[in-house]
Amino acid sequence: MSTLAEKIADLPPAPGVYLFKDALGEVLYVGKAASLAVRVRSYLSHDPQRPRMDEMMVRAADLDVILTDTEAEALLLESTLIRQHRPHFNVLLKDDKSFPFVKLSMQDDFPRLSVTRRVRDDGARYLGPFTDVKTLRRALRELRRVFPLRTCRNFEDYRRQDRPCLYFHIKRCAGPCYSRARVDRAAYRSMAEGLMLLLSGRNEELLERLRAEMAGAAGARRYELAAQRRDQIRLLERAQVPQKMVTGDPRDTDVIGVARHGERGAVVTLLVRGGRVIGKESRTLEHATGLDDAALVELWVTQHALARTDLPRRVLAGTLPVNHAALADALSRRAGRAVELSAPVRGRGRQLVEVAEKNAAAALEQLAARASGRRARFSAAVIGLQRELGLSTPPHRMVCFDISNFGPDQAVAAVVASEDGRARKSLYRRMRIRRPGPDDFAMIGEAVERYWTRVESGELPRPDLVVIDGGAGQLSAARASLARIATRPVAMIGLAKREESIVREGLADLRLARRSPALRALQRLRDEAHRFGLEYHRTLRSHARIGSALDAVPGVGPTRRAALLKAFGSVAALREASAEEIAARARVPHALAVRVAGHLAQREGAA
């Protein structure tokens, strides 16, 4: 037994933090556990969902553990060690330094307003982050009509020259560099503080302050200042866009939304302060294979939230990890007060979580678009399907198989496809079933195998999700066919008609709300497959009826049958015509026309 295996075997069943190291002592991975003996021992077995852990164990040569009294203490210690060592095999959240912030240099006598992408500990106030720098700059240009703060970097040069810039003349800067402007330092700082209130979402507080200053100036007969405050109030009331109270709870709240797409994941945090959304933080991570939504929420807590000093009183998420009580305890210890961690299922809290999840999905779509050089957008139904089915990627391309069968003859299979919830008719396929007999399981297996042969050859694109019209039996038959021919795994579900329940492999059936966009997307796909299959089946039955009436006539082959039907339109019209009329209109020999008329009359008499 190796030294590493011996250390793992001797671990106690106690909470703590473990550090895997390579032969040079570099930390490869940091983790925490409620029971070190149970958790660390699991690394000795292969996990196909996390191939990176197998690679880490190949490189690992040593193990260190730090025992703690509680799991919450282990969480706090794990967060500190990950930030300190930045281990290669930990899934690391990348922060959003590329997003713009509004900077107010409050350490200066006359604070400067600017936009920056780098936050420093320099005494300035940073507001944000904001997602769209163009919109932000446009908004600041309008706000400077109300808050004419300076934006110049060479303030001291203008001050020495006692010469204002263009912004002073167009009334977008108060002109603190210009002696004739007579800018009061306290009044200027008050204006900067007012802009901070506005950008923090505290509009009403700012308006109340301006109204009080207007009333005070009017009472002191400082009518010029009162008129200025009046104009500022009017501009604010005209320009502000009222934002809905997003939650009735006045507590500061962080709303967590997560999304996954293959090996990438994203966590978006909506910052709710005073009942209003005032900002958004976005973080992405690579190597997220094998992690579910709950694991991403836990990563956000351990790697981001526990490093903060301004934790809110409440954190909302779509789903919670199993150890959510320990996470809440760790957050509370870090904040020095109680921090609630919950997953709302209805109401405004749930609506906020859904908004955050949409933002996280959009962040991943933008990454995919930049990587592939094209636009990438997923509908709400596709994102909902990924979440409900627990898929690693959004099912952008889906195919549905349906069997249309009336008795032992003319059984057909229809395959329809959709991309992002929209029909993709160029990928529709239909086929006659070769296997005799009304065996739905065997028929669906044959259809899947024949279709997937074209997928593997590259003739058809590979779907992200396969939908089978049927229950567990049809799903098992389809999976058996795929196992024989598929070279890569693919997600597959069944959709049972009676209860509209989703049949999953190895899991309980899933019932979605009737109005769920995800369920409606599956129903549209299934109904389109049913329609396409019935249409083909009717065509084959119609051809079979025509063939049985004319093909039995000696001397009538495909060409003359087509000529007869073209001339008369139907077998019924042929039956009403005489031999002479048939010969003249269809331009066939008289002897053949006699045989056709006699054969059709004989069939009518027999009927």
ABEGO torsion letter per residue (X at the ends): XBAAAAAAAABBBBBEBBBBBBAAGBBABBBBBABAAAAAAAAABBBAABAAAAAAAAABABBBBBBBABAAAAAAAAAAAAAAAGBAABBBBBBBAABBBBBBBAABABBBBBBBABBBBAGBBBBOBBABAAAAAAAAAAAAAABBBBABABAAAAAAAGBBBAAAAAGABAGAABAAAGBBAAAAAAAAAAAAAAAAGBAAAAAAAAAAAAAAAAAAGBAAAAAAAAAAAAAAAAABBBBBBABABABBBBBBBBBBBEABBBBBBBBBBGGBBABBBBBBBBGABGBBAAAAAAAAAAAAAAABABBBABBBBABBBAAAAAAAAAAAAAAGBBBBBBBBABEAAAAAAAAAAAAAAAAAAAAAAAAAGBBBBBBAAAAAAAAAAGBABBBABBBBBBBBBBEABGBBBBBBBBBGGBBBAAABBBBBBABBEBBAAAAAAAAAAAAAAAAAAGABBBBABBBBBEBAAAAAAAAAAAAAABABBBBBBBBBAAAGBBBBBGBBBBBBBAABAAAAAAAAAAAAAAAAAAAAAAAAAAAAAAAAAAAABBGBBAAAAAAAAAAAGBAAAAAABBAAAAAAAAGBBAAAAAAAAAAAAAAAAAX
